[in-house]
Amino acid sequence: MGTIRLTMGQALVKFLDNQWISIDGEENKFVEGVFGIFGHGCVVGIGEALQEPDHNLTFYQGHNEQGMAHAAIAYAKQNNRRKMMAVTSSIGPGALNMVTAAGLASVNRIPVLLLPGDTFACRQPDPVLQQMEQFNDLTVSSNDAFKSVCRYWDRISRPEQLMSGALNAMRVLTDPADTGAVCLALPQDVQAEAWDYPEEFFTKRVHYIERRTLSSGAVERAANIIAGKKKPMVVCGGGVRYSGAGEALSSFCREFNIPFGETQAGKSAVTWDDPMNLGGMGVTGGLAANKIAAETDLVIAVGSRLSDFTTGSKWSFHNPDVEVLSINVNSFDAYKMNGHPFLCDARAGLESISKALKAKGYTSSYHSEITDARKEWTAEVDRLYTKEMDGDKYSQLRVLGLMNEELFDESSIVVGASGSLPGDLQRVWRPKSVDSYHMEYGFSCMGYEVSGALGAKMAAPDREVYAMTGDGSFVMLHSELLTSIQEGVKINVMLFDNNGFGCIDNLQRSQGIPKFGCELKYRNPKTGRLDEGGELIPVDYAKIAEGYGCKVWRVSNSDQLKAAVVEAGKSPVSTLIDIKVGFDSMSGGYESWWRVGTPEVSKKSEVVKANKVLNKHIKEVKQY
């Protein structure tokens, strides 16, 4: 086979354009496009290659490096990891802006390819603009910061190194067990250097994602463990969704009368009205799942990281005989909490274990507990949906109830990440269609919401997408709202304005600490501190969005909200509804606990009291 003489940048673009993925016989183009903000580290290298019309990668102009990387991640997440985007930036600050997004992708097990420009491999012009110089190691650049947050990292210091680097990148990006952020650091001189690449490097490459199955022996072991338990409970994690295992999990649970609770990533893999669905579990979960979790004697974790929010810092399971059985493609996750690890695809594992349990004639020992828990929790959510606050403040829970029950179409996608909204949404949101709940809660990264909504809408252009964000997150990062206007990709921003970081204020006060530094207010003129005496700062967030070109509304009651959502649905451009809600209008915990570092000593008696509660719970938790 012959060769093609290309620059490294041109070869990279050509390679990415020819990557495909095949799952269950369905073949899709894997890399759909590239987000970028051009600067001197990439514009004349990979930028020159992207400018050429001889490829099928769509280039999207981002407006903040972290934001555009979040959009790329959300695109892959909404596509259940079957499609993805690459992201390129200049050197120095542009590259470092993507480090947070890299961590977000890796924690959430979502593929994203980061292509930051790097300093000159030849070092001749050192130090170039924006170069970070490590005095004791000239091989280190800003891009080495990606090593701690990426699943795979490489620096392409010679054009021919691209071949091994790119293949390893695809190896990781397409591996369900190992996927996350991949960084290929691209020295700006090497991007422009040419080499005679073999033609075969650019032929269509199909990455086959095989569903890992269990051996007959493993199936029998798993079935025996379950059959030996009276009241098992399934944890529905993100792996259920990415595997397309929602129907298999629902069938498994109904067949054996086993209830399941949802993690943030697993929510909407199965709709809310499934008779075995107890809703969200753990710290941000509801009463139904947490009550059953307290009594269960077997936690069947399917595709879950078993994070502290899911397990209540490993406190939620009180049965002294409780064990953990994990079905996961990732051995690191499967071994957590001293679990029985079964390394396999979620759908394949559930289906094979189901056959073995049927042969044993197994059914759980639950009687009316599942139905009773669902009924009690349904009534509580109905109450929260209609709850109004005292005075003239609008309740955040009332807003969510109207949106979920009356205003949003069943196919609509809600996107969230941080603040009090993820807790409220996991507890009270009722997904009525599959893959309609898009929550980034592995990193819980403030600022993901708007960017994530953009990526989700790009992945699902026929569905209405709503960014559910607080004012704190909106202020932190909303740059890709402009990208949505530029690209004609309509998103809707539901901005819950409670004048600050209400979620953290709630945590602060729950540990006996007076209000301090969490509300958006002027400094107290008497104390010179950001405490209770300062006045709240009135911000017109609608005006900010209006300046970008969005259609906007300002609401403070249900009638205004209803009218605004109806009009927003008709808008051809992105919208923002500025919703003024009460500071303390979020939901509380339901028989859950979350471990935080409450001080052992303090001048405040309430803090000391909270520390005693902490120590009491520490004695009750599992230590592995």
HELIX and SHEET records of a PDB file:
HELIX    1   1 MET A    8  LEU A   16  1                                   9    
HELIX    2   2 ILE A   46  GLN A   51  1                                   6    
HELIX    3   3 GLU A   65  GLN A   78  1                                  14    
HELIX    4   4 PRO A   93  LEU A   96  1                                   4    
HELIX    5   5 VAL A   99  ASN A  108  1                                  10    
HELIX    6   6 SER A  142  SER A  148  5                                   7    
HELIX    7   7 GLN A  161  LEU A  173  1                                  13    
HELIX    8   8 GLN A  188  GLN A  191  1                                   4    
HELIX    9   9 GLU A  199  PHE A  202  5                                   4    
HELIX   10  10 SER A  216  ALA A  227  1                                  12    
HELIX   11  11 GLY A  238  SER A  243  1                                   6    
HELIX   12  12 GLY A  246  PHE A  256  1                                  11    
HELIX   13  13 LEU A  287  GLU A  295  1                                   9    
HELIX   14  14 ASP A  308  THR A  311  1                                   4    
HELIX   15  15 SER A  331  ALA A  334  1                                   4    
HELIX   16  16 LYS A  336  ASN A  338  5                                   3    
HELIX   17  17 ALA A  346  LYS A  360  1                                  15    
HELIX   18  18 GLU A  369  TYR A  385  1                                  17    
HELIX   19  19 GLN A  396  LEU A  402  1                                   7    
HELIX   20  20 MET A  403  LEU A  407  3                                   5    
HELIX   21  21 LEU A  421  VAL A  428  1                                   8    
HELIX   22  22 TYR A  448  ALA A  459  1                                  12    
HELIX   23  23 ASP A  471  MET A  476  1                                   6    
HELIX   24  24 GLU A  480  GLU A  487  1                                   8    
HELIX   25  25 GLY A  502  SER A  510  1                                   9    
HELIX   26  26 TYR A  541  TYR A  548  1                                   8    
HELIX   27  27 SER A  558  LYS A  570  1                                  13    
HELIX   28  28 SER A  605  ILE A  618  1                                  14    
SHEET    1   A 2 THR A   3  THR A   7  0                                        
SHEET    2   A 2 ALA A 194  PRO A 198 -1                                        
SHEET    1   B 3 GLU A  26  LYS A  29  0                                        
SHEET    2   B 3 GLN A  19  ILE A  23 -1                                        
SHEET    3   B 3 ARG A 205  TYR A 208  1                                        
SHEET    1   C 6 THR A  58  GLN A  61  0                                        
SHEET    2   C 6 VAL A  31  GLY A  36  1                                        
SHEET    3   C 6 MET A  84  SER A  89  1                                        
SHEET    4   C 6 VAL A 112  ASP A 118  1                                        
SHEET    5   C 6 ALA A 181  PRO A 187  1                                        
SHEET    6   C 6 TYR A 152  ARG A 155  1                                        
SHEET    1   D 6 ASN A 277  GLY A 280  0                                        
SHEET    2   D 6 PHE A 260  GLU A 262  1                                        
SHEET    3   D 6 PRO A 232  CYS A 236  1                                        
SHEET    4   D 6 LEU A 298  VAL A 302  1                                        
SHEET    5   D 6 GLU A 323  ASN A 328  1                                        
SHEET    6   D 6 HIS A 340  LEU A 343  1                                        
SHEET    1   E 6 TYR A 437  MET A 439  0                                        
SHEET    2   E 6 ILE A 413  GLY A 416  1                                        
SHEET    3   E 6 VAL A 465  GLY A 470  1                                        
SHEET    4   E 6 ASN A 492  ASP A 497  1                                        
SHEET    5   E 6 THR A 575  LYS A 580  1                                        
SHEET    6   E 6 LYS A 551  VAL A 555  1                                        
END                                                                             
